[in-house]
């Protein structure tokens, strides 16, 4: 599950966990969580582990890796120029 989807789900739950509260629970800043949600940053292994723990395993390190990351650099570079 994507972190953004999990946070939306939590915002609708009776617990109403905010992004800021989530950041505190995993031990990082709300700006870091914002960057993770938008895809502008990937978590360290330690942060990914803490996110997985707080989300009861619903968000894992694999959820931060896109299929494009598995492509060799020349293919990624070409795709970014075409897009």
TABELDA-V763223 format. One record per pair of residues at least 6 apart in sequence whose C-alpha atoms are under 8 Angstrom apart, sorted by the first residue. I is the first residue (numbers start at 1). J is the second residue. Records with the same first field share a line. If there is no record, write none. Layout:
# TABELDA-V763223
I = J, J
This chain:
# TABELDA-V763223
1 = 58, 59, 60, 63
2 = 59, 63, 64
3 = 36, 37, 59, 63
4 = 37
6 = 55, 58, 59
7 = 17, 18, 19
10 = 16, 17, 18
11 = 17, 18
19 = 30, 33, 34
20 = 29, 30
22 = 30
23 = 29, 30, 32, 33
24 = 30
25 = 54
26 = 47, 50, 51, 54
32 = 41
35 = 41
36 = 42, 43, 64
39 = 64
42 = 64
43 = 61, 64
45 = 61
48 = 60, 61
49 = 60, 61
51 = 59, 60
52 = 58, 59, 60, 61
68 = 76
69 = 76
